[in-house]
Amino acid sequence: MSTYQNDTIATQQEMVYYRITQLQGSLMASGVITEVFLAGTGLLGYLVKLVGPITVCVTITSIGISLYPIPVSYCSSFLPVAICALAMMILFIMYLARINISTPTMNCCMKKSRNVTERNKRTKMPIFQSFSIFFTVILMWAICGILTFAGVLPDDPSDPAYRARTDTRGDLISLSPWFFFPYPGQFGPIRFNTALFVGFISSYMSSNVESIGDYMTVSRVTGTYPPPLHAINRGILTEGVLGVVAGALGAGHATTSYSSNTVLIKLTQVRSLDIEIYK
């Protein structure tokens, strides 16, 4: 029985590695075509005129809506924790948003001198609104940790409340190596799958529209001029190259800009002061 189980585990691991190598090859090939080639040749810049606010809005909304089954699946496993987290986030965003806390800042006076730096300044920031997700995760993890060590949460894996325990995956830390360097081919020879390739092509094209919208939004949020076409091409090219690298290392997904960060720039007012020179 033990030999049969070991053979089954080995077979399952080989199947997982086989699928990962298919993901790698399909991701790399689609990234080279849709981002590296289009942006490297400058062809993507001509598509910018076709990407307007409505296009970006529909694309980002569609991406967000398509991801809703993931949080629904996790939240439905134990609703009390999900409801508490939701209530805590609403509290931070809606009722504590106007509470500003003084934080130290540093301002470089680029117009007068590049070597002049004004230190020890303080400004007030909406901490609870800017870091609502971070605070919610930390506080809910602390509450679940207290309930775990107090014995309130059950230790039966079949109980829905078991997933709220903070020690269910504690062995991952002890079993994980201290240092690990990913390298191409660690899961076997890289393979190609047509169905995955077509799916990644669609994802890359949606990512291109999203990234162009992010670049335009950041320029408006920071009060600068819209990025020129060659800058957009360089940005998409960088995303494509990093996506190919991610595929070669077995990450299973590419890299792209993150739309939520544009909102954080507006809320925190954290940006590079180099743009002051060009105003």
Residue pairs with C-beta under 8 A, 6 or more apart in sequence:
17 187
17 188
18 188
18 191
20 187
20 250
20 252
21 187
21 188
21 189
21 190
21 191
22 191
22 192
22 193
22 196
23 193
23 196
23 247
23 252
24 187
24 190
24 191
24 247
24 248
24 250
24 252
25 190
25 191
25 192
25 193
25 247
26 192
26 193
26 196
26 197
26 199
26 200
27 196
27 200
27 243
27 244
27 246
27 247
27 252
27 253
27 254
28 190
28 243
28 244
28 247
28 248
29 192
29 197
29 200
30 197
30 200
30 201
30 203
30 204
31 200
31 204
31 240
31 243
31 244
31 247
31 254
32 240
32 244
33 201
34 201
34 204
34 205
34 208
34 240
35 44
35 204
35 207
35 208
35 236
35 237
35 239
35 240
35 243
36 237
36 240
36 241
36 244
37 43
38 44
38 47
38 208
38 236
39 233
39 234
39 235
39 236
39 237
39 240
40 233
40 237
40 240
42 229
42 230
42 233
44 208
44 232
44 233
44 236
45 229
45 230
45 232
45 233
46 229
47 208
48 212
48 229
48 232
51 209
51 212
51 213
53 213
55 209
55 213
56 209
56 210
56 212
56 213
56 216
57 213
59 206
59 209
59 210
59 213
60 210
60 213
60 259
62 206
63 206
63 210
74 82
75 82
76 82
77 160
77 163
78 160
78 161
78 163
78 164
80 161
80 164
81 140
81 144
81 164
84 140
84 143
85 136
85 140
88 135
88 136
88 139
88 140
89 132
89 133
89 136
92 128
92 129
92 132
92 135
92 136
93 128
93 129
93 132
96 128
96 129
97 126
97 128
97 129
98 126
99 126
99 127
99 128
100 124
100 125
100 126
100 127
101 124
101 125
101 127
102 122
102 123
102 124
103 122
103 123
103 124
103 125
103 127
104 120
104 121
104 122
105 121
105 122
105 123
106 117
106 118
106 119
106 121
107 117
107 118
107 121
107 273
108 114
108 116
108 117
108 118
108 273
109 116
109 117
109 118
110 273
110 274
110 276
110 277
111 276
111 277
125 268
125 269
126 267
128 135
129 267
130 264
130 267
130 268
141 166
144 153
144 164
144 165
144 166
145 166
147 153
147 164
148 164
148 165
148 166
148 167
153 161
153 162
153 164
153 165
154 161
154 162
155 162
155 165
156 162
162 168
182 249
182 250
183 249
184 190
184 248
184 249
186 249
186 250
187 250
190 248
200 254
203 254
204 243
204 254
207 239
207 254
207 256
208 236
210 256
210 257
210 259
211 235
211 236
211 239
211 256
211 257
212 232
212 236
213 259
214 257
214 258
214 259
214 261
214 262
215 227
215 231
215 232
215 235
215 257
216 226
216 227
217 259
217 262
218 262
218 265
219 225
219 226
219 227
220 226
221 262
221 265
221 266
221 271
222 265
222 271
222 275
223 275
223 279
224 275
224 278
224 279
225 278
227 235
235 257
239 254
239 255
239 256
239 257
240 254
242 254
242 255
243 254
243 255
243 256
246 252
246 253
246 254
246 255
247 254
264 270
265 271
